[in-house]
């Protein structure tokens, strides 16, 4: 239980801390947390799945953290109100 708790905390918290803006932080936390929950619940929902899927379900943080980080980095930070947006 401790390992699952630390895994979900890392999968949701780390992408939020690495994001550049509030929108990216929310998206990273949601994607990381939901991916972790889906992979952790996979053996109970669909027993007897493929071997590679069981390996991912055993360590869901290894998939959830990078996906959360990608979601957090994909959304740009909001521009300051006083500066024009160039790009």
PyMOL Python script that loads the backbone (N, CA, C, O; Angstrom):
from pymol import cmd

cmd.read_pdbstr("""\
ATOM      1  N   UNK A   1       0.820  -1.184   0.000  1.00  0.00           N
ATOM      2  CA  UNK A   1       0.000   0.000   0.000  1.00  0.00           C
ATOM      3  C   UNK A   1       0.871   1.258   0.000  1.00  0.00           C
ATOM      4  O   UNK A   1       0.546   2.248  -0.654  1.00  0.00           O
ATOM      5  N   UNK A   2       1.960   1.208   0.726  1.00  0.00           N
ATOM      6  CA  UNK A   2       2.851   2.367   0.767  1.00  0.00           C
ATOM      7  C   UNK A   2       3.451   2.630  -0.605  1.00  0.00           C
ATOM      8  O   UNK A   2       3.559   3.783  -1.023  1.00  0.00           O
ATOM      9  N   UNK A   3       3.840   1.578  -1.305  1.00  0.00           N
ATOM     10  CA  UNK A   3       4.415   1.733  -2.631  1.00  0.00           C
ATOM     11  C   UNK A   3       3.400   2.333  -3.602  1.00  0.00           C
ATOM     12  O   UNK A   3       3.750   3.204  -4.399  1.00  0.00           O
ATOM     13  N   UNK A   4       2.151   1.880  -3.543  1.00  0.00           N
ATOM     14  CA  UNK A   4       1.124   2.449  -4.411  1.00  0.00           C
ATOM     15  C   UNK A   4       0.848   3.904  -4.054  1.00  0.00           C
ATOM     16  O   UNK A   4       0.671   4.739  -4.941  1.00  0.00           O
ATOM     17  N   UNK A   5       0.813   4.207  -2.775  1.00  0.00           N
ATOM     18  CA  UNK A   5       0.591   5.596  -2.349  1.00  0.00           C
ATOM     19  C   UNK A   5       1.700   6.525  -2.811  1.00  0.00           C
ATOM     20  O   UNK A   5       1.433   7.622  -3.300  1.00  0.00           O
ATOM     21  N   UNK A   6       2.936   6.091  -2.657  1.00  0.00           N
ATOM     22  CA  UNK A   6       4.063   6.912  -3.106  1.00  0.00           C
ATOM     23  C   UNK A   6       4.086   7.024  -4.629  1.00  0.00           C
ATOM     24  O   UNK A   6       4.451   8.067  -5.171  1.00  0.00           O
ATOM     25  N   UNK A   7       3.699   5.959  -5.312  1.00  0.00           N
ATOM     26  CA  UNK A   7       3.665   5.987  -6.770  1.00  0.00           C
ATOM     27  C   UNK A   7       2.637   6.961  -7.307  1.00  0.00           C
ATOM     28  O   UNK A   7       2.933   7.727  -8.224  1.00  0.00           O
ATOM     29  N   UNK A   8       1.435   6.947  -6.754  1.00  0.00           N
ATOM     30  CA  UNK A   8       0.405   7.876  -7.226  1.00  0.00           C
ATOM     31  C   UNK A   8       0.760   9.303  -6.854  1.00  0.00           C
ATOM     32  O   UNK A   8       0.467  10.230  -7.608  1.00  0.00           O
ATOM     33  N   UNK A   9       1.381   9.489  -5.712  1.00  0.00           N
ATOM     34  CA  UNK A   9       1.807  10.841  -5.333  1.00  0.00           C
ATOM     35  C   UNK A   9       2.871  11.360  -6.298  1.00  0.00           C
ATOM     36  O   UNK A   9       2.828  12.519  -6.711  1.00  0.00           O
ATOM     37  N   UNK A  10       3.814  10.509  -6.651  1.00  0.00           N
ATOM     38  CA  UNK A  10       4.865  10.930  -7.583  1.00  0.00           C
ATOM     39  C   UNK A  10       4.307  11.149  -8.983  1.00  0.00           C
ATOM     40  O   UNK A  10       4.708  12.090  -9.667  1.00  0.00           O
ATOM     41  N   UNK A  11       3.389  10.292  -9.415  1.00  0.00           N
ATOM     42  CA  UNK A  11       2.835  10.416 -10.755  1.00  0.00           C
ATOM     43  C   UNK A  11       1.980  11.666 -10.907  1.00  0.00           C
ATOM     44  O   UNK A  11       1.889  12.217 -12.004  1.00  0.00           O
ATOM     45  N   UNK A  12       1.359  12.119  -9.843  1.00  0.00           N
ATOM     46  CA  UNK A  12       0.512  13.310  -9.917  1.00  0.00           C
ATOM     47  C   UNK A  12       1.260  14.577  -9.519  1.00  0.00           C
ATOM     48  O   UNK A  12       1.004  15.643 -10.078  1.00  0.00           O
ATOM     49  N   UNK A  13       2.173  14.478  -8.570  1.00  0.00           N
ATOM     50  CA  UNK A  13       2.826  15.674  -8.043  1.00  0.00           C
ATOM     51  C   UNK A  13       4.018  16.120  -8.882  1.00  0.00           C
ATOM     52  O   UNK A  13       4.193  17.317  -9.114  1.00  0.00           O
ATOM     53  N   UNK A  14       4.835  15.186  -9.339  1.00  0.00           N
ATOM     54  CA  UNK A  14       6.045  15.552 -10.085  1.00  0.00           C
ATOM     55  C   UNK A  14       5.735  16.309 -11.375  1.00  0.00           C
ATOM     56  O   UNK A  14       6.369  17.335 -11.619  1.00  0.00           O
ATOM     57  N   UNK A  15       4.799  15.866 -12.214  1.00  0.00           N
ATOM     58  CA  UNK A  15       4.502  16.654 -13.418  1.00  0.00           C
ATOM     59  C   UNK A  15       3.965  18.044 -13.092  1.00  0.00           C
ATOM     60  O   UNK A  15       4.243  19.004 -13.811  1.00  0.00           O
ATOM     61  N   UNK A  16       3.197  18.153 -12.013  1.00  0.00           N
ATOM     62  CA  UNK A  16       2.663  19.463 -11.635  1.00  0.00           C
ATOM     63  C   UNK A  16       3.786  20.408 -11.210  1.00  0.00           C
ATOM     64  O   UNK A  16       3.716  21.608 -11.476  1.00  0.00           O
ATOM     65  N   UNK A  17       4.810  19.884 -10.557  1.00  0.00           N
ATOM     66  CA  UNK A  17       5.933  20.719 -10.126  1.00  0.00           C
ATOM     67  C   UNK A  17       6.835  21.113 -11.297  1.00  0.00           C
ATOM     68  O   UNK A  17       7.505  22.145 -11.238  1.00  0.00           O
ATOM     69  N   UNK A  18       6.860  20.311 -12.349  1.00  0.00           N
ATOM     70  CA  UNK A  18       7.726  20.593 -13.490  1.00  0.00           C
ATOM     71  C   UNK A  18       7.061  21.438 -14.564  1.00  0.00           C
ATOM     72  O   UNK A  18       7.714  21.820 -15.535  1.00  0.00           O
ATOM     73  N   UNK A  19       5.782  21.734 -14.411  1.00  0.00           N
ATOM     74  CA  UNK A  19       5.056  22.510 -15.414  1.00  0.00           C
ATOM     75  C   UNK A  19       5.447  23.980 -15.333  1.00  0.00           C
ATOM     76  O   UNK A  19       5.890  24.466 -14.292  1.00  0.00           O
ATOM     77  N   UNK A  20       5.275  24.671 -16.446  1.00  0.00           N
ATOM     78  CA  UNK A  20       5.621  26.092 -16.502  1.00  0.00           C
ATOM     79  C   UNK A  20       4.453  26.983 -16.111  1.00  0.00           C
ATOM     80  O   UNK A  20       4.668  28.135 -15.734  1.00  0.00           O
ATOM     81  N   UNK A  21       3.245  26.496 -16.186  1.00  0.00           N
ATOM     82  CA  UNK A  21       2.083  27.308 -15.861  1.00  0.00           C
ATOM     83  C   UNK A  21       1.050  26.503 -15.093  1.00  0.00           C
ATOM     84  O   UNK A  21       1.192  25.296 -14.897  1.00  0.00           O
ATOM     85  N   UNK A  22      -0.001  27.207 -14.658  1.00  0.00           N
ATOM     86  CA  UNK A  22      -1.038  26.550 -13.876  1.00  0.00           C
ATOM     87  C   UNK A  22      -1.823  25.536 -14.708  1.00  0.00           C
ATOM     88  O   UNK A  22      -2.186  24.472 -14.207  1.00  0.00           O
ATOM     89  N   UNK A  23      -2.083  25.856 -15.958  1.00  0.00           N
ATOM     90  CA  UNK A  23      -2.830  24.932 -16.813  1.00  0.00           C
ATOM     91  C   UNK A  23      -2.036  23.648 -17.042  1.00  0.00           C
ATOM     92  O   UNK A  23      -2.597  22.554 -16.989  1.00  0.00           O
ATOM     93  N   UNK A  24      -0.759  23.777 -17.292  1.00  0.00           N
ATOM     94  CA  UNK A  24       0.092  22.604 -17.469  1.00  0.00           C
ATOM     95  C   UNK A  24       0.194  21.781 -16.200  1.00  0.00           C
ATOM     96  O   UNK A  24       0.245  20.552 -16.256  1.00  0.00           O
ATOM     97  N   UNK A  25       0.225  22.453 -15.046  1.00  0.00           N
ATOM     98  CA  UNK A  25       0.300  21.739 -13.771  1.00  0.00           C
ATOM     99  C   UNK A  25      -0.951  20.906 -13.536  1.00  0.00           C
ATOM    100  O   UNK A  25      -0.869  19.761 -13.091  1.00  0.00           O
ATOM    101  N   UNK A  26      -2.099  21.479 -13.833  1.00  0.00           N
ATOM    102  CA  UNK A  26      -3.356  20.738 -13.655  1.00  0.00           C
ATOM    103  C   UNK A  26      -3.426  19.575 -14.634  1.00  0.00           C
ATOM    104  O   UNK A  26      -3.791  18.462 -14.255  1.00  0.00           O
ATOM    105  N   UNK A  27      -3.078  19.829 -15.889  1.00  0.00           N
ATOM    106  CA  UNK A  27      -3.122  18.764 -16.899  1.00  0.00           C
ATOM    107  C   UNK A  27      -2.143  17.644 -16.565  1.00  0.00           C
ATOM    108  O   UNK A  27      -2.486  16.469 -16.692  1.00  0.00           O
ATOM    109  N   UNK A  28      -0.939  17.989 -16.142  1.00  0.00           N
ATOM    110  CA  UNK A  28       0.053  16.975 -15.796  1.00  0.00           C
ATOM    111  C   UNK A  28      -0.367  16.125 -14.612  1.00  0.00           C
ATOM    112  O   UNK A  28      -0.184  14.907 -14.611  1.00  0.00           O
ATOM    113  N   UNK A  29      -0.933  16.780 -13.601  1.00  0.00           N
ATOM    114  CA  UNK A  29      -1.398  16.035 -12.433  1.00  0.00           C
ATOM    115  C   UNK A  29      -2.560  15.109 -12.787  1.00  0.00           C
ATOM    116  O   UNK A  29      -2.616  13.971 -12.320  1.00  0.00           O
ATOM    117  N   UNK A  30      -3.478  15.594 -13.606  1.00  0.00           N
ATOM    118  CA  UNK A  30      -4.617  14.760 -14.005  1.00  0.00           C
ATOM    119  C   UNK A  30      -4.180  13.570 -14.852  1.00  0.00           C
ATOM    120  O   UNK A  30      -4.583  12.436 -14.593  1.00  0.00           O
ATOM    121  N   UNK A  31      -3.360  13.830 -15.858  1.00  0.00           N
ATOM    122  CA  UNK A  31      -2.915  12.743 -16.741  1.00  0.00           C
ATOM    123  C   UNK A  31      -2.085  11.729 -15.955  1.00  0.00           C
ATOM    124  O   UNK A  31      -2.291  10.523 -16.090  1.00  0.00           O
ATOM    125  N   UNK A  32      -1.159  12.204 -15.145  1.00  0.00           N
ATOM    126  CA  UNK A  32      -0.326  11.293 -14.359  1.00  0.00           C
ATOM    127  C   UNK A  32      -1.130  10.476 -13.364  1.00  0.00           C
ATOM    128  O   UNK A  32      -0.943   9.264 -13.257  1.00  0.00           O
ATOM    129  N   UNK A  33      -2.020  11.132 -12.637  1.00  0.00           N
ATOM    130  CA  UNK A  33      -2.826  10.427 -11.641  1.00  0.00           C
ATOM    131  C   UNK A  33      -3.811   9.444 -12.253  1.00  0.00           C
ATOM    132  O   UNK A  33      -3.957   8.322 -11.767  1.00  0.00           O
ATOM    133  N   UNK A  34      -4.483   9.860 -13.313  1.00  0.00           N
ATOM    134  CA  UNK A  34      -5.450   8.966 -13.954  1.00  0.00           C
ATOM    135  C   UNK A  34      -4.774   7.788 -14.656  1.00  0.00           C
ATOM    136  O   UNK A  34      -5.293   6.671 -14.637  1.00  0.00           O
ATOM    137  N   UNK A  35      -3.625   8.035 -15.270  1.00  0.00           N
ATOM    138  CA  UNK A  35      -2.887   6.935 -15.899  1.00  0.00           C
ATOM    139  C   UNK A  35      -2.428   5.928 -14.850  1.00  0.00           C
ATOM    140  O   UNK A  35      -2.514   4.718 -15.060  1.00  0.00           O
ATOM    141  N   UNK A  36      -1.938   6.436 -13.721  1.00  0.00           N
ATOM    142  CA  UNK A  36      -1.505   5.551 -12.643  1.00  0.00           C
ATOM    143  C   UNK A  36      -2.677   4.718 -12.132  1.00  0.00           C
ATOM    144  O   UNK A  36      -2.555   3.506 -11.955  1.00  0.00           O
ATOM    145  N   UNK A  37      -3.816   5.374 -11.897  1.00  0.00           N
ATOM    146  CA  UNK A  37      -4.982   4.652 -11.383  1.00  0.00           C
ATOM    147  C   UNK A  37      -5.474   3.601 -12.380  1.00  0.00           C
ATOM    148  O   UNK A  37      -5.841   2.494 -11.986  1.00  0.00           O
ATOM    149  N   UNK A  38      -5.483   3.944 -13.659  1.00  0.00           N
ATOM    150  CA  UNK A  38      -5.946   2.994 -14.671  1.00  0.00           C
ATOM    151  C   UNK A  38      -5.024   1.783 -14.763  1.00  0.00           C
ATOM    152  O   UNK A  38      -5.493   0.648 -14.851  1.00  0.00           O
ATOM    153  N   UNK A  39      -3.720   2.020 -14.744  1.00  0.00           N
ATOM    154  CA  UNK A  39      -2.780   0.897 -14.836  1.00  0.00           C
ATOM    155  C   UNK A  39      -2.774   0.055 -13.564  1.00  0.00           C
ATOM    156  O   UNK A  39      -2.631  -1.166 -13.631  1.00  0.00           O
ATOM    157  N   UNK A  40      -2.928   0.699 -12.400  1.00  0.00           N
ATOM    158  CA  UNK A  40      -2.937  -0.056 -11.148  1.00  0.00           C
ATOM    159  C   UNK A  40      -4.200  -0.910 -11.028  1.00  0.00           C
ATOM    160  O   UNK A  40      -4.158  -1.985 -10.430  1.00  0.00           O
ATOM    161  N   UNK A  41      -5.309  -0.453 -11.581  1.00  0.00           N
ATOM    162  CA  UNK A  41      -6.564  -1.198 -11.500  1.00  0.00           C
ATOM    163  C   UNK A  41      -6.713  -2.220 -12.616  1.00  0.00           C
ATOM    164  O   UNK A  41      -7.661  -3.005 -12.605  1.00  0.00           O
ATOM    165  N   UNK A  42      -5.819  -2.227 -13.554  1.00  0.00           N
ATOM    166  CA  UNK A  42      -5.933  -3.101 -14.715  1.00  0.00           C
ATOM    167  C   UNK A  42      -6.017  -4.586 -14.369  1.00  0.00           C
ATOM    168  O   UNK A  42      -6.848  -5.279 -14.957  1.00  0.00           O
ATOM    169  N   UNK A  43      -5.212  -5.114 -13.456  1.00  0.00           N
ATOM    170  CA  UNK A  43      -5.329  -6.549 -13.152  1.00  0.00           C
ATOM    171  C   UNK A  43      -6.693  -6.928 -12.566  1.00  0.00           C
ATOM    172  O   UNK A  43      -7.164  -8.044 -12.784  1.00  0.00           O
ATOM    173  N   UNK A  44      -7.327  -6.023 -11.832  1.00  0.00           N
ATOM    174  CA  UNK A  44      -8.642  -6.331 -11.261  1.00  0.00           C
ATOM    175  C   UNK A  44      -9.742  -6.238 -12.303  1.00  0.00           C
ATOM    176  O   UNK A  44     -10.720  -6.984 -12.247  1.00  0.00           O
ATOM    177  N   UNK A  45      -9.589  -5.327 -13.253  1.00  0.00           N
ATOM    178  CA  UNK A  45     -10.621  -5.111 -14.265  1.00  0.00           C
ATOM    179  C   UNK A  45     -10.518  -6.127 -15.399  1.00  0.00           C
ATOM    180  O   UNK A  45     -11.532  -6.658 -15.853  1.00  0.00           O
ATOM    181  N   UNK A  46      -9.305  -6.395 -15.853  1.00  0.00           N
ATOM    182  CA  UNK A  46      -9.103  -7.305 -16.984  1.00  0.00           C
ATOM    183  C   UNK A  46      -8.029  -8.334 -16.644  1.00  0.00           C
ATOM    184  O   UNK A  46      -6.889  -8.213 -17.093  1.00  0.00           O
ATOM    185  N   UNK A  47      -8.387  -9.348 -15.852  1.00  0.00           N
ATOM    186  CA  UNK A  47      -7.379 -10.365 -15.516  1.00  0.00           C
ATOM    187  C   UNK A  47      -7.014 -11.210 -16.734  1.00  0.00           C
ATOM    188  O   UNK A  47      -7.823 -11.403 -17.641  1.00  0.00           O
ATOM    189  N   UNK A  48      -5.796 -11.699 -16.734  1.00  0.00           N
ATOM    190  CA  UNK A  48      -5.350 -12.553 -17.828  1.00  0.00           C
ATOM    191  C   UNK A  48      -4.976 -11.793 -19.079  1.00  0.00           C
ATOM    192  O   UNK A  48      -5.092 -12.324 -20.184  1.00  0.00           O
ATOM    193  N   UNK A  49      -4.530 -10.563 -18.928  1.00  0.00           N
ATOM    194  CA  UNK A  49      -4.122  -9.768 -20.082  1.00  0.00           C
ATOM    195  C   UNK A  49      -2.762 -10.205 -20.600  1.00  0.00           C
ATOM    196  O   UNK A  49      -2.148 -11.122 -20.056  1.00  0.00           O
ATOM    197  N   UNK A  50      -2.293  -9.545 -21.654  1.00  0.00           N
ATOM    198  CA  UNK A  50      -0.975  -9.878 -22.199  1.00  0.00           C
ATOM    199  C   UNK A  50       0.141  -9.656 -21.170  1.00  0.00           C
ATOM    200  O   UNK A  50      -0.013  -8.876 -20.230  1.00  0.00           O
ATOM    201  N   UNK A  51       1.239 -10.340 -21.362  1.00  0.00           N
ATOM    202  CA  UNK A  51       2.340 -10.288 -20.419  1.00  0.00           C
ATOM    203  C   UNK A  51       2.947  -8.888 -20.313  1.00  0.00           C
ATOM    204  O   UNK A  51       3.301  -8.455 -19.216  1.00  0.00           O
ATOM    205  N   UNK A  52       3.070  -8.180 -21.428  1.00  0.00           N
ATOM    206  CA  UNK A  52       3.666  -6.845 -21.393  1.00  0.00           C
ATOM    207  C   UNK A  52       2.766  -5.874 -20.646  1.00  0.00           C
ATOM    208  O   UNK A  52       3.257  -4.938 -20.016  1.00  0.00           O
ATOM    209  N   UNK A  53       1.462  -6.083 -20.707  1.00  0.00           N
ATOM    210  CA  UNK A  53       0.529  -5.212 -20.006  1.00  0.00           C
ATOM    211  C   UNK A  53       0.556  -5.478 -18.506  1.00  0.00           C
ATOM    212  O   UNK A  53       0.387  -4.557 -17.708  1.00  0.00           O
ATOM    213  N   UNK A  54       0.768  -6.727 -18.123  1.00  0.00           N
ATOM    214  CA  UNK A  54       0.900  -7.055 -16.709  1.00  0.00           C
ATOM    215  C   UNK A  54       2.164  -6.435 -16.119  1.00  0.00           C
ATOM    216  O   UNK A  54       2.174  -6.032 -14.955  1.00  0.00           O
ATOM    217  N   UNK A  55       3.222  -6.358 -16.910  1.00  0.00           N
ATOM    218  CA  UNK A  55       4.457  -5.727 -16.438  1.00  0.00           C
ATOM    219  C   UNK A  55       4.243  -4.233 -16.202  1.00  0.00           C
ATOM    220  O   UNK A  55       4.763  -3.680 -15.233  1.00  0.00           O
ATOM    221  N   UNK A  56       3.486  -3.580 -17.073  1.00  0.00           N
ATOM    222  CA  UNK A  56       3.179  -2.165 -16.868  1.00  0.00           C
ATOM    223  C   UNK A  56       2.280  -1.960 -15.662  1.00  0.00           C
ATOM    224  O   UNK A  56       2.424  -0.970 -14.945  1.00  0.00           O
ATOM    225  N   UNK A  57       1.357  -2.880 -15.429  1.00  0.00           N
ATOM    226  CA  UNK A  57       0.448  -2.764 -14.293  1.00  0.00           C
ATOM    227  C   UNK A  57       1.173  -2.996 -12.974  1.00  0.00           C
ATOM    228  O   UNK A  57       0.725  -2.521 -11.930  1.00  0.00           O
ATOM    229  N   UNK A  58       2.263  -3.707 -13.009  1.00  0.00           N
ATOM    230  CA  UNK A  58       3.024  -3.946 -11.786  1.00  0.00           C
ATOM    231  C   UNK A  58       3.760  -2.690 -11.325  1.00  0.00           C
ATOM    232  O   UNK A  58       3.904  -2.463 -10.124  1.00  0.00           O
ATOM    233  N   UNK A  59       4.223  -1.879 -12.264  1.00  0.00           N
ATOM    234  CA  UNK A  59       4.935  -0.629 -11.953  1.00  0.00           C
ATOM    235  C   UNK A  59       4.295   0.523 -12.730  1.00  0.00           C
ATOM    236  O   UNK A  59       4.885   1.009 -13.695  1.00  0.00           O
ATOM    237  N   UNK A  60       3.110   0.966 -12.334  1.00  0.00           N
ATOM    238  CA  UNK A  60       2.388   1.970 -13.121  1.00  0.00           C
ATOM    239  C   UNK A  60       3.041   3.345 -13.122  1.00  0.00           C
ATOM    240  O   UNK A  60       2.800   4.129 -14.040  1.00  0.00           O
ATOM    241  N   UNK A  61       3.847   3.658 -12.141  1.00  0.00           N
ATOM    242  CA  UNK A  61       4.486   4.978 -12.101  1.00  0.00           C
ATOM    243  C   UNK A  61       5.496   5.151 -13.229  1.00  0.00           C
ATOM    244  O   UNK A  61       5.767   6.277 -13.645  1.00  0.00           O
ATOM    245  N   UNK A  62       6.057   4.054 -13.729  1.00  0.00           N
ATOM    246  CA  UNK A  62       7.030   4.149 -14.820  1.00  0.00           C
ATOM    247  C   UNK A  62       6.399   4.632 -16.114  1.00  0.00           C
ATOM    248  O   UNK A  62       7.097   5.149 -16.986  1.00  0.00           O
ATOM    249  N   UNK A  63       5.096   4.472 -16.252  1.00  0.00           N
ATOM    250  CA  UNK A  63       4.382   4.959 -17.423  1.00  0.00           C
ATOM    251  C   UNK A  63       3.677   6.275 -17.111  1.00  0.00           C
ATOM    252  O   UNK A  63       3.644   7.179 -17.946  1.00  0.00           O
ATOM    253  N   UNK A  64       3.116   6.381 -15.917  1.00  0.00           N
ATOM    254  CA  UNK A  64       2.296   7.541 -15.568  1.00  0.00           C
ATOM    255  C   UNK A  64       3.118   8.825 -15.441  1.00  0.00           C
ATOM    256  O   UNK A  64       2.665   9.885 -15.871  1.00  0.00           O
ATOM    257  N   UNK A  65       4.302   8.750 -14.867  1.00  0.00           N
ATOM    258  CA  UNK A  65       5.106   9.965 -14.687  1.00  0.00           C
ATOM    259  C   UNK A  65       5.538  10.590 -16.016  1.00  0.00           C
ATOM    260  O   UNK A  65       5.380  11.799 -16.183  1.00  0.00           O
ATOM    261  N   UNK A  66       6.076   9.818 -16.968  1.00  0.00           N
ATOM    262  CA  UNK A  66       6.431  10.448 -18.251  1.00  0.00           C
ATOM    263  C   UNK A  66       5.228  11.000 -19.007  1.00  0.00           C
ATOM    264  O   UNK A  66       5.328  12.055 -19.633  1.00  0.00           O
ATOM    265  N   UNK A  67       4.095  10.307 -18.959  1.00  0.00           N
ATOM    266  CA  UNK A  67       2.905  10.826 -19.637  1.00  0.00           C
ATOM    267  C   UNK A  67       2.410  12.117 -18.985  1.00  0.00           C
ATOM    268  O   UNK A  67       2.004  13.050 -19.678  1.00  0.00           O
ATOM    269  N   UNK A  68       2.446  12.167 -17.669  1.00  0.00           N
ATOM    270  CA  UNK A  68       2.065  13.395 -16.970  1.00  0.00           C
ATOM    271  C   UNK A  68       3.013  14.532 -17.269  1.00  0.00           C
ATOM    272  O   UNK A  68       2.586  15.676 -17.423  1.00  0.00           O
ATOM    273  N   UNK A  69       4.299  14.228 -17.353  1.00  0.00           N
ATOM    274  CA  UNK A  69       5.287  15.256 -17.673  1.00  0.00           C
ATOM    275  C   UNK A  69       5.061  15.791 -19.084  1.00  0.00           C
ATOM    276  O   UNK A  69       5.137  16.998 -19.314  1.00  0.00           O
ATOM    277  N   UNK A  70       4.783  14.894 -20.025  1.00  0.00           N
ATOM    278  CA  UNK A  70       4.510  15.341 -21.403  1.00  0.00           C
ATOM    279  C   UNK A  70       3.274  16.228 -21.460  1.00  0.00           C
ATOM    280  O   UNK A  70       3.265  17.230 -22.175  1.00  0.00           O
ATOM    281  N   UNK A  71       2.244  15.875 -20.723  1.00  0.00           N
ATOM    282  CA  UNK A  71       1.035  16.698 -20.711  1.00  0.00           C
ATOM    283  C   UNK A  71       1.319  18.056 -20.070  1.00  0.00           C
ATOM    284  O   UNK A  71       0.808  19.075 -20.534  1.00  0.00           O
ATOM    285  N   UNK A  72       2.119  18.080 -19.021  1.00  0.00           N
ATOM    286  CA  UNK A  72       2.444  19.340 -18.351  1.00  0.00           C
ATOM    287  C   UNK A  72       3.290  20.245 -19.238  1.00  0.00           C
ATOM    288  O   UNK A  72       3.111  21.463 -19.230  1.00  0.00           O
ATOM    289  N   UNK A  73       4.197  19.670 -19.990  1.00  0.00           N
ATOM    290  CA  UNK A  73       5.078  20.468 -20.844  1.00  0.00           C
ATOM    291  C   UNK A  73       4.411  20.859 -22.160  1.00  0.00           C
ATOM    292  O   UNK A  73       4.851  21.801 -22.818  1.00  0.00           O
ATOM    293  N   UNK A  74       3.361  20.149 -22.548  1.00  0.00           N
ATOM    294  CA  UNK A  74       2.701  20.437 -23.820  1.00  0.00           C
ATOM    295  C   UNK A  74       1.899  21.734 -23.768  1.00  0.00           C
ATOM    296  O   UNK A  74       1.707  22.386 -24.794  1.00  0.00           O
ATOM    297  N   UNK A  75       1.438  22.108 -22.597  1.00  0.00           N
ATOM    298  CA  UNK A  75       0.650  23.334 -22.467  1.00  0.00           C
ATOM    299  C   UNK A  75       1.573  24.479 -22.071  1.00  0.00           C
ATOM    300  O   UNK A  75       2.232  24.405 -21.034  1.00  0.00           O
ATOM    301  N   UNK A  76       1.633  25.525 -22.870  1.00  0.00           N
ATOM    302  CA  UNK A  76       2.555  26.629 -22.575  1.00  0.00           C
ATOM    303  C   UNK A  76       2.070  27.434 -21.373  1.00  0.00           C
ATOM    304  O   UNK A  76       0.895  27.399 -21.006  1.00  0.00           O
ATOM    305  N   UNK A  77       3.010  28.157 -20.777  1.00  0.00           N
ATOM    306  CA  UNK A  77       2.680  29.045 -19.663  1.00  0.00           C
ATOM    307  C   UNK A  77       1.948  30.260 -20.208  1.00  0.00           C
ATOM    308  O   UNK A  77       2.198  30.691 -21.334  1.00  0.00           O
ATOM    309  N   UNK A  78       1.057  30.804 -19.418  1.00  0.00           N
ATOM    310  CA  UNK A  78       0.315  31.999 -19.818  1.00  0.00           C
ATOM    311  C   UNK A  78       1.263  33.188 -19.875  1.00  0.00           C
ATOM    312  O   UNK A  78       2.135  33.333 -19.018  1.00  0.00           O
ATOM    313  N   UNK A  79       1.097  34.028 -20.870  1.00  0.00           N
ATOM    314  CA  UNK A  79       1.947  35.219 -21.015  1.00  0.00           C
ATOM    315  C   UNK A  79       1.533  36.271 -19.994  1.00  0.00           C
ATOM    316  O   UNK A  79       0.373  36.330 -19.585  1.00  0.00           O
ATOM    317  N   UNK A  80       2.481  37.091 -19.590  1.00  0.00           N
ATOM    318  CA  UNK A  80       2.167  38.199 -18.682  1.00  0.00           C
ATOM    319  C   UNK A  80       1.258  39.178 -19.382  1.00  0.00           C
ATOM    320  O   UNK A  80       1.302  39.310 -20.605  1.00  0.00           O
ATOM    321  N   UNK A  81       0.426  39.872 -18.607  1.00  0.00           N
ATOM    322  CA  UNK A  81      -0.545  40.804 -19.176  1.00  0.00           C
ATOM    323  C   UNK A  81       0.125  41.993 -19.845  1.00  0.00           C
ATOM    324  O   UNK A  81      -0.420  42.549 -20.798  1.00  0.00           O
ATOM    325  N   UNK A  82       1.301  42.396 -19.363  1.00  0.00           N
ATOM    326  CA  UNK A  82       1.961  43.581 -19.902  1.00  0.00           C
ATOM    327  C   UNK A  82       2.838  43.319 -21.105  1.00  0.00           C
ATOM    328  O   UNK A  82       3.221  44.266 -21.792  1.00  0.00           O
ATOM    329  N   UNK A  83       3.171  42.076 -21.386  1.00  0.00           N
ATOM    330  CA  UNK A  83       4.077  41.775 -22.488  1.00  0.00           C
ATOM    331  C   UNK A  83       3.315  41.208 -23.680  1.00  0.00           C
ATOM    332  O   UNK A  83       2.407  40.397 -23.496  1.00  0.00           O
ATOM    333  N   UNK A  84       3.661  41.612 -24.885  1.00  0.00           N
ATOM    334  CA  UNK A  84       2.981  41.044 -26.050  1.00  0.00           C
ATOM    335  C   UNK A  84       3.446  39.614 -26.308  1.00  0.00           C
ATOM    336  O   UNK A  84       4.583  39.255 -26.003  1.00  0.00           O
ATOM    337  N   UNK A  85       2.577  38.827 -26.859  1.00  0.00           N
ATOM    338  CA  UNK A  85       2.890  37.449 -27.198  1.00  0.00           C
ATOM    339  C   UNK A  85       3.495  37.420 -28.591  1.00  0.00           C
ATOM    340  O   UNK A  85       2.859  37.832 -29.562  1.00  0.00           O
ATOM    341  N   UNK A  86       4.739  36.926 -28.686  1.00  0.00           N
ATOM    342  CA  UNK A  86       5.434  36.855 -29.961  1.00  0.00           C
ATOM    343  C   UNK A  86       5.628  35.380 -30.264  1.00  0.00           C
ATOM    344  O   UNK A  86       6.089  34.619 -29.413  1.00  0.00           O
ATOM    345  N   UNK A  87       5.285  34.986 -31.453  1.00  0.00           N
ATOM    346  CA  UNK A  87       5.578  33.610 -31.678  1.00  0.00           C
ATOM    347  C   UNK A  87       4.920  32.995 -32.797  1.00  0.00           C
ATOM    348  O   UNK A  87       5.121  31.809 -33.057  1.00  0.00           O
TER     349      UNK A  87
END
""", "prot")
cmd.dss("prot")
cmd.show_as("cartoon", "prot")
cmd.util.cbc("prot")
cmd.orient("prot")
